[in-house]
Amino acid sequence: MNPIDEFAREFLDKKELELSEYLSRLLENPKYVYAVVLVTEILPTFSEEHDGYSRTLEPDPIYRPFYYLQMYANSQHFKENTRIFLINASGHIEGCLLWLTRTPPRFRGSSVPFGGLVHELLKEGILSGELAQQLLRFNSLFNVPAKHMTAYFQPHSRLDERTFSCLDASSGFMIMRKLSIELFKILEARGVRLPHGWKEFDDNWLSPIWGSKKL
């Protein structure tokens, strides 16, 4: 079992794991047109119409990565986009962590591995030890390899081998959701206004309807 599968099986509950595997099957098949709709359904609302334009909600570093997760959750090209999909999943977590610091950024900037942020917030008592360890594990499995494309490659590996499989990406997405739910609780407890939060798990997300329409 690879380390990502191991983390997913330890961290996600039965339904979350089932959804991760179902979503992976949708995303890896370019004929399933509802994969992106399902991802959008799972995500919190992240934008609103303003003067005829769609604008990301504030805080921007927290909500803007959701827009890119939706954009890259396109089953027609997803196999080529697993890395950038996970970069944006990591960017959302990093945005949450930055907004727990004393000087949160106004806008999303270039993201980096966030292990240092986790250690800082743990030292200040903002994160629990358990949550910090889960975030560090996410960082090492998804964020660092996504930032450094060759992190998982070996000498003489196949040229067409991807850093992340579709299942890796969907597992990362579901793990991000669960970590973010905990971070949203901390943010709100510290007075950060979050206009939209995560929805409760909906059994309809596991419905066969998402895989019913093909091109």
C-alpha positions in Angstrom: 0.0 0.0 0.0 1.4 3.4 -0.9 1.7 6.1 1.7 -1.3 8.1 0.3 -3.6 5.1 0.3 -2.4 4.4 3.9 -3.2 7.9 5.0 -6.6 7.9 3.3 -7.6 4.6 4.9 -6.5 5.8 8.4 -8.0 9.3 8.2 -11.2 9.0 6.2 -14.3 7.3 7.4 -16.0 4.6 5.3 -18.3 6.9 3.3 -15.5 9.4 2.7 -13.2 6.7 1.4 -16.0 5.4 -0.8 -16.6 8.8 -2.2 -12.9 9.3 -2.9 -12.8 6.0 -4.9 -16.0 6.9 -6.8 -14.8 10.4 -7.6 -11.5 8.9 -8.8 -13.3 6.7 -11.3 -15.2 9.6 -12.6 -12.2 11.9 -13.0 -10.0 9.3 -14.7 -12.6 8.7 -17.4 -12.8 11.6 -19.9 -16.4 10.5 -20.9 -17.9 11.3 -17.6 -19.1 14.9 -17.8 -20.6 15.2 -14.3 -17.3 14.8 -12.4 -16.7 18.5 -12.2 -20.3 19.1 -11.1 -19.8 16.6 -8.2 -16.6 18.4 -7.2 -18.5 21.7 -7.3 -21.3 20.2 -5.2 -18.8 19.1 -2.5 -17.0 22.4 -2.3 -18.3 25.3 -0.3 -19.7 28.3 -2.3 -16.6 30.3 -3.2 -17.8 33.2 -5.3 -20.7 35.6 -5.8 -22.0 37.8 -8.6 -21.0 41.5 -8.3 -21.8 44.1 -10.9 -22.2 41.4 -13.5 -18.9 39.6 -12.6 -18.2 36.6 -10.5 -15.8 37.4 -7.7 -14.1 35.2 -5.2 -15.3 35.5 -1.6 -13.1 36.9 1.2 -10.7 35.8 2.6 -9.3 35.4 -0.8 -6.4 33.0 0.1 -9.0 30.6 1.6 -11.6 30.7 -1.1 -9.8 31.4 -4.4 -8.1 27.9 -4.5 -11.7 26.4 -4.6 -12.2 28.1 -8.0 -9.1 26.4 -9.4 -10.1 23.1 -7.9 -13.4 23.3 -9.8 -11.6 24.5 -13.0 -9.1 21.6 -13.0 -11.7 18.9 -12.0 -12.4 18.4 -15.7 -12.5 14.7 -16.5 -11.5 15.3 -20.1 -8.0 16.4 -19.0 -7.8 15.4 -15.4 -5.0 12.8 -15.8 -2.7 15.6 -16.9 -3.8 17.9 -14.1 -3.5 15.9 -10.9 -0.5 17.8 -9.8 -2.0 21.3 -10.3 -5.2 20.1 -8.7 -3.3 19.1 -5.6 -1.3 22.3 -5.6 -4.6 24.1 -5.2 -5.8 21.8 -2.6 -2.6 22.5 -0.7 -3.0 26.2 -1.4 -6.4 26.2 0.3 -4.9 24.6 3.5 -2.1 27.1 3.4 -4.6 29.9 3.1 -6.4 28.7 6.2 -3.1 28.5 8.1 -2.0 31.9 7.0 -5.3 33.4 8.3 -4.5 31.8 11.7 -1.3 33.9 11.9 -1.0 37.4 13.4 -0.6 39.0 10.0 -2.9 37.2 7.5 -2.4 38.2 3.8 -4.9 40.2 1.9 -4.6 38.2 -1.3 -3.3 34.8 -2.3 0.4 34.8 -3.1 2.9 32.2 -4.3 2.4 29.1 -2.2 5.1 27.0 -0.6 5.3 23.9 1.6 3.5 24.9 4.8 5.3 22.7 7.4 6.9 25.8 9.0 3.4 27.4 9.4 2.1 24.3 11.1 5.0 24.2 13.6 4.5 27.9 14.3 0.8 27.6 15.0 1.4 24.4 17.1 3.9 26.3 19.2 1.4 29.1 19.8 -1.2 26.7 20.9 -3.5 27.4 18.0 -3.4 23.9 16.5 -3.7 20.7 18.5 -0.9 18.2 18.3 -3.1 15.7 16.5 -4.3 18.2 13.9 -0.7 19.5 13.4 0.5 15.9 12.7 -2.3 15.3 10.2 -1.4 18.6 8.4 2.3 17.8 8.3 1.5 14.4 6.8 -0.7 16.0 4.2 2.1 18.5 3.5 4.7 15.7 3.0 2.5 13.5 0.8 0.8 16.0 -1.4 2.2 19.5 -1.1 5.9 18.9 -1.2 5.8 16.5 -4.1 3.4 18.7 -6.0 5.8 21.7 -5.6 8.7 19.5 -6.7 7.6 17.4 -9.7 10.4 14.8 -9.4 9.8 14.0 -5.7 8.3 10.6 -6.4 10.3 9.7 -9.6 13.1 7.2 -9.6 16.0 6.9 -12.0 15.0 5.2 -15.3 11.3 5.7 -14.5 8.9 5.9 -17.4 8.7 9.3 -19.1 4.9 9.2 -19.1 4.6 8.3 -15.4 2.6 10.9 -13.5 3.5 12.2 -10.0 0.0 11.6 -8.8 -2.7 9.1 -9.9 -6.4 10.1 -10.2 -7.0 8.2 -6.9 -4.1 10.0 -5.2 -5.7 13.3 -6.3 -9.2 12.4 -5.2 -7.9 11.1 -1.9 -6.0 14.3 -1.4 -9.2 16.3 -2.1 -11.2 14.3 0.5 -8.4 14.6 3.1 -8.2 18.3 2.4 -11.9 18.6 3.0 -11.7 16.9 6.4 -8.7 19.0 7.5 -10.3 22.2 6.3 -13.5 21.5 8.3 -11.3 21.5 11.4 -9.4 24.6 10.4 -12.7 26.4 9.6 -13.8 25.7 13.2 -10.7 27.2 14.6 -10.9 30.2 12.3 -14.5 31.0 13.3 -13.7 30.5 17.0 -10.9 33.1 16.5 -13.4 35.6 15.0 -12.6 35.1 11.3 -15.8 35.6 9.2 -16.2 32.8 6.7 -19.3 33.5 4.5 -19.7 29.8 3.5 -18.5 26.6 5.1 -18.3 23.0 4.2 -21.6 21.0 3.8 -22.4 17.9 5.8 -21.6 14.7 4.0 -24.4 14.1 1.5 -25.2 10.5 0.6 -26.4 11.8 -2.8 -22.7 12.4 -3.6 -22.4 8.6 -3.9 -25.4 8.4 -6.3 -24.8 6.6 -9.6 -26.3 9.7 -11.4 -22.9 11.4 -11.5 -21.5 8.6 -13.7 -24.7 8.3 -15.8 -24.0 10.9 -18.5 -21.2 10.4 -21.0 -20.0 12.3 -24.0 
